Amino acid sequence: AAAYSGVYLHGLAGDIAKDSLGERSIVAHDLIDQLPAAIRTVEGV
């Protein structure tokens, strides 16, 4: 279950980064920066 959650959060962080930065300018660090927003989204906060 933890692996599925991690994969989902990674993908969601990527989607959030894409929406805010644009698809062509995303680097790996941008996903790390978006993880808190992804977690808040999943928690419904």
N, C-alpha and C positions, 0 to 999 in steps of 0.2 A: 504494500500500500504506500510506503514511503517513496518508493521509486516512481510510482504513478503520480503522486503529488508533486514530486520534484520536476518531473517532465512537464506536467500541466503548468506549474508556476513559471518554469523557464519559457514556455511558449507564450503564456500570457504576458510576461515581462517583455518579450519580443514584440508582441502586438502593441503594447502600450508605447514602447520606444518608437516603433514604426509610426504610430499615430502622432507622436509629438515631435519626432526628429526627421521623419521622412525615411523611406525604405533604402535609399542609396547611401545614407550617411551613418548608418548604425555600425558601431564597433562593439566588441564583446563587453567592454566596460559599461556601455550604456545599459546592457541588460542587468548588470549588477545594481546600477543606480535605480532601476525600475522595480526591483524585487519588493521593496516595501509597499509600493502602490499595488502590485499584483496580490500581495498577501492581504492588504486591506480590502481589495475587491472580493477575494474569496471569502473573507470573514464577514462581508456585508457591511463594512464600516464606511 
